[in-house]
Amino acid sequence: MTKTTKWFLAAGVMMAVVAGTFVAIGGRTGLTLLWIQYAVREESAPYREVEWQRGPSSASALAAVRPPNIVLIVADDLGYNDVSLNGGLVGGRLKTPNIDRIANEGVNLATAYSGSPTCAPSRAAIMTGRYPTRYGYEFTPTAKNFMKVVTQLRQSESQLHHSIYFPEREQGQPPLESLGLPTNEITLARVLRSAGYHTAHVGKWHLGDAPQFRPTAHGFNESLSLPYGAAMFLPEDDPNVVNAASKIDPLDRFIWAAHPWGVRFNDGELFKPNKYLTDYFTDQALTIIDRNRHRPFFLYLAYNAPHTPLQATREDYEALADIEDHSVRVYAAMIRSLDRNIGRVLEALDQAGLTNDTLVIFTSDNGGTHTIGIKGINAPFRGWKATHFEGGIRVPMYMRWPKGLPTGRFDAPASHLDIFSTAAAAADTAVPSDRIIDGVNLLPYLRGEIADRPHQSLYWRTDRYLVMRDGDWKLQITDRPNKVWLNNLATDPTEQINLAAEEPTKVAAMRTALDAFDRSQVPPMWRSLGAGYIPIDKTLADPQEPGDEYVYFSN
């Protein structure tokens, strides 16, 4: 055998090994995930205790006129129907008694809307009381390479529709570290801090992780923040965790490969939590409540549950043995944990004697996502996170303040935008007068002092997907596909009947108002580099079929 022959044989064997490995790891997708594991993963420092500031050890002489504490609890991607008050997961078998308690002991804002159907702009709306499109926070801050990876992972030859990457939008795109909520925006934390509140944040932030955008740059005295849009709840090999990794959701596959596991106290380095993240965040919240019981405080408790990755504690998973489907059971167990931990927060307020003097607000940042493949989480509404159908923007929202609010149900449309003005009014402090505040102080409406609706119209914009609710009419306009939906929510609350063709005059009038809103907003601070196909009535696990209604949602 000649040297040349041996070289060709060796080269052939090497190519076969490489080809076999390429196939074994999943082809191009597998190589991408391997790249994420080795190039993107970031190791956090070992666990450490957090030393929260201590407030006064006793009540001051001014305690009798002390304003109420404000505890804002935000869940992540919690579906409207995940709360048992609204029906409940798995035919109502999953109960959320502690979340329900906030509504039952306070006001259930039964027609509440998120500021956006995705995480980051929604949180911007909550924090500022302003449409995020007023100041360019239209899209989630996202790295170019991340968008390339996620849109690539969503490609499949069997699909009728694929995700879109916009390479032409790369030019002039700011670097990721410069993307965040501008500090010239006045947050609720800044307003309350100026009114004498101690302001603390625990959990997800998602408004920029560079030092100039962190919670402490936006009015929080102290913050234990999750620097990611999504994170592990426990390391996947932890003996106390039950995992349900997705094989179909590209974002979930990215998370499992990158394995983000770390938190940051103020501007310190990342370190590892010491337990399941929902439990850990609650432990920290209880410490904040205890240390600030003798001074007014604002606690922004932003859980990342039940956002993917689907991970539950073994205890919660085993408590739901009657749920057969593994992924549904893990997801339900995550909500069980969320509810139990919210109960711990309420109990801490009870034990500290603060319940009557605390405004507790609970909501979800947006609707549940289709990517987990679980049906009914937004029932009875159509649509998902990343759509402006009711399933994407209708959220549970409850306010409890025994000393300042009655109990009951409020049916007029309300918004995340209103949290800002309502909390400021409860604190007896003014909202900024140098800018448009889109939210409304809900207190006189919830007390029955004003009978009108807080909002005649509400608006949403995501790229060229424009939406308006005017009274009971709702108009949606998209360019992918080029389509108009018009629904009368008074008679068709689940958006089953598109009246656009039958009501051209109504469409024209609302479109004029929607165009005026669009012109009044500013261009986004950064452009969306990708758009995903979102079926309105199916999960990501369902096959795409001709005739399915869908939208493309940017970023």
Secondary structure, DSSP 8 states (H G I E B T S, - for coil): --HHHHHHHHHHHHHHHHHHHHHHTTHHHHHHHHHHHHHT----B-----------SS--TTGGG---EEEEEEESS--GGGSGGGT-HHHHTS--HHHHHHHHTSEEETTEE-S-SSHHHHHHHHHHSS-GGGTT--S----HHHHHHHHHHT--TT-SS--EE-GGG-TT---GGG-S--TTS--HHHHHHHTT-EEEEEEE--S--SGGGSGGGTT-SEEEEE-SSS--SS-TT-TTEEE---SS-HHHHHHHHH----BEETTS--B--SS-HHHHHHHHHHHHHHHTTTS-EEEEEE--TTSSS-EEEHHHHHTTTT--SHHHHHHHHHHHHHHHHHHHHHHHHHHTT-GGGEEEEEEESS---GGG--TTTTTTS---TTS-SHHHHEE-EEEE-TTT---EEE-S-EETHHHHHHHHHHTT----SSS-------HHHHTTS--S-S-SEEEEEETTEEEEEETTEEEEEEETTEEEEEEETTT-TT-----TTT-HHHHHHHHHHHHHHHHHS---SS---EEEEEESSS-TTS---TT--EEEEE-
